[in-house]
Every structure is written in C-alpha cells, then in structure tokens.
Amino acid sequence: MSIKTLNKLVICHIDCSIWSGRKKLRPEDFRLGDGSQLPPKDVASLGSKKICDPEALSHFDRLKKEAYRHCDQVGIRFLGGFAIPEDKIDQITPELERIGQAFSQCRQKFLKNYDQVTQDWVSKHPGFAESIRRAIAPVDDVAQKLSFDYAVYRMKPAAESGDLTNKVNGMGHTLFKEIARDANELFERSIAGKDQISQRSLNPIRKIRDKLDGLAFLDHRVQPVVTTMDGILQRLPKTGAIVGALYHELLATILILSDPDKIQRHGEGQLNLDDMIQLPSSVTPEEDSAQAVSQTTTHIAVPGTTQQTAPQAIPASPAQTTDPSSFYF
C-alpha cells in the first residue's frame, strides 16, 4: 500500500481530559497499630484515595467513550487518533460537536455543585473524613482538568518520514483486528448459545459491513469480504428472527469476521463459507426456515476450537412466536 493512501484519509484526534477524583495517599492517612510500619517508598507505593463520589464523574467518562465509539464505527486507530475516510468525516463532526456541548454542560453543573459533592462524600465516610477533607482540591484546579475538544487534520509526509510508511502499510491489519474485535463482541453478547439471530443483532453486522466498505482501499482483501456480506444481507428477511439455513450462513460469516486471519484468507479466496459450515445438499437458504431448522444439523468451525456442532433448534409450534425485541445487542 502506498503512502499516498493518506490522501484518502483525515485524522481525527480527540482531546478529552477527565479529573480522576483521586489524590495520593499519605502516611498520615493510615492508622497503624503498635509496632506496625509502612513499607519504604522504594518497596511499595501507597496508592490513592477517592475524594469525590465516582458516580459524579461517570457522565464525563460516558461522553468520552461515546466520542471514541463514533470515530471507531467508520475509522481505525492510527498514531494516537483515528484515520477516517474523507467522505465519512461529515458523519462524525456533528456528533463530536454535540458531545462537546454535553460535556461542557456536565462540567458547569459539576463545578457548580463541587463543594456539595465533596462534602457529601466526606459525610458518607465519617471514619476517613479528615483524610478526605485534607485532600480536597480547589475547584479552579479541578476545572482545568475537565475538558473536551477534537481536531481534524490531514497528514502530509515529510521528506524524511521515518517509520510512517510501515505504519501506513499496517493499516489494513489494524482494520482486520478491529473488525474481529467487534465481531467477537457481537458473537459473545448476542449470538453465542442461541439458535437464531435477532433483527436487532443485524444492526452491528451492518455497521461492520459499512466500516469495511468505507476502508476497502486499505487492503485488496477487504472488498471480497464486503461482497460476501452484501450477498447474505440482501437475502435476509425484513422482520422476525433469522433461523434455519440463513442463520447458519450468517453465523459462518460472523465467525470468519471474528478472526483477522480468517478475514484475510476469505479475502484471498482461500476460505469460503462452505469451509466454515457444511449444509446437507438437500437444504438451501431459500427453503422454508422452519423446515430448514428441523432438518439441518450444521457443523460450525468456531475460532480457537475444534469443529463443533451448532445447537439444534426446535421448531416452534404455530401458537409460539419469537419477539425480536427480546434479544439485545
């Protein structure tokens, strides 16, 4: 891959600082019995103490994670920021602006109530009240440690760019690793142990597909994976859970996506869905799903394990229905 790939990308760097709400423990914070002593500094550190309810700071952490999540949906980690396709950045900046405004509002509210928040924490821990009270930081110091901002810029290599070429060449592998991370999370949270896939679980699958499609120029093996995903997504029903042969085909696709090596092999034409799942020749994805479920015994190659038999679904009686909203991602 050429260093010119950077021309198709912009870098988004999120600069978010969150006050920890902690201070370093001091020897006078400990009550030692007769003959007891603290270890010397070169043996052990004393750690830290909380001088504020962590729940009061949780909104800042949530907003920071949300900002990272928006960038992660369309870009990949790169040199401390996110490398995002140029035509996708307009999807991100409005969300980052909104998050920045929400962060500012939370900051103002927290600083306004800072004295009360810290006093409530002291009252909640009367046995350590003096230790906490001594460590409470001035509100102006706390204000300087709460900030959210972002910057979007292009990267132009210098004449002597050091190891930048290797960093750029590794972007495809970074993409595969991040896709595998997301697919594994999807599998563990929404699919493992189930014999169907809900409509709600299709949303993260489509997001994975869109991320691959937007960054397909990073590696020639990406586009065949997108083509495979499009082929199955187009055949899925618009309502109801995914069951039967289509379930097994989609599961095999997810299992390929859950392993960087399998993604690359599939992109090279060395690993197909048929290698992950073997259906009887009499069963096709177009068959009635209930009939496919009752007739199909499918072997799934789960990453990191030997070949296993997927759980066999029991067809529901006509009186039974499956509520897709009961399955969450």
C-alpha positions, 0 to 999 in steps of 0.5 A, a space after each residue: 500500500 502506498 503512502 499516498 493512501 493518506 490522501 484518502 484519509 483525515 485524522 481525527 484526534 480527540 482531546 478529552 481530559 477527565 479529573 480522576 477524583 483521586 489524590 495520593 495517599 499519605 502516611 498520615 492517612 493510615 492508622 497503624 497499630 503498635 509496632 506496625 510500619 509502612 513499607 519504604 517508598 522504594 518497596 511499595 507505593 501507597 496508592 490513592 484515595 477517592 475524594 469525590 463520589 465516582 458516580 459524579 464523574 461517570 457522565 464525563 467518562 460516558 461522553 468520552 467513550 461515546 466520542 471514541 465509539 463514533 470515530 471507531 464505527 467508520 475509522 481505525 486507530 492510527 498514531 494516537 487518533 483515528 484515520 477516517 475516510 474523507 467522505 465519512 468525516 461529515 458523519 462524525 463532526 456533528 456528533 463530536 460537536 454535540 458531545 462537546 456541548 454535553 460535556 461542557 454542560 456536565 462540567 458547569 453543573 459539576 463545578 457548580 455543585 463541587 463543594 456539595 459533592 465533596 462534602 457529601 462524600 466526606 459525610 458518607 465516610 465519617 471514619 476517613 473524613 479528615 483524610 478526605 477533607 485534607 485532600 480536597 482540591 480547589 475547584 479552579 484546579 479541578 476545572 482545568 482538568 475537565 475538558 473536551 475538544 477534537 481536531 481534524 487534520 490531514 497528514 502530509 509526509 515529510 521528506 524524511 518520514 521515518 517509520 510512517 510508511 510501515 505504519 501506513 502499510 499496517 493499516 489494513 491489519 489494524 482494520 482486520 483486528 478491529 473488525 474481529 474485535 467487534 465481531 467477537 463482541 457481537 458473537 459473545 453478547 448476542 449470538 453465542 448459545 442461541 439458535 437464531 439471530 435477532 433483527 436487532 443483532 443485524 444492526 452491528 453486522 451492518 455497521 461492520 459491513 459499512 466500516 469495511 466498505 468505507 476502508 476497502 482501499 486499505 487492503 485488496 482483501 477487504 472488498 471480497 469480504 464486503 461482497 460476501 456480506 452484501 450477498 447474505 444481507 440482501 437475502 435476509 428477511 425484513 422482520 422476525 428472527 433469522 433461523 434455519 439455513 440463513 442463520 447458519 450462513 450468517 453465523 459462518 460469516 460472523 465467525 470468519 469476521 471474528 478472526 483477522 486471519 480468517 478475514 484475510 484468507 476469505 479475502 484471498 479466496 482461500 476460505 469460503 463459507 462452505 469451509 466454515 459450515 457444511 449444509 446437507 445438499 438437500 437444504 438451501 437458504 431459500 427453503 422454508 426456515 422452519 423446515 430448514 431448522 428441523 432438518 439441518 444439523 450444521 457443523 460450525 468451525 468456531 475460532 480457537 476450537 475444534 469443529 463443533 456442532 451448532 445447537 439444534 433448534 426446535 421448531 416452534 409450534 404455530 401458537 409460539 412466536 419469537 419477539 425480536 425485541 427480546 434479544 439485545 445487542 
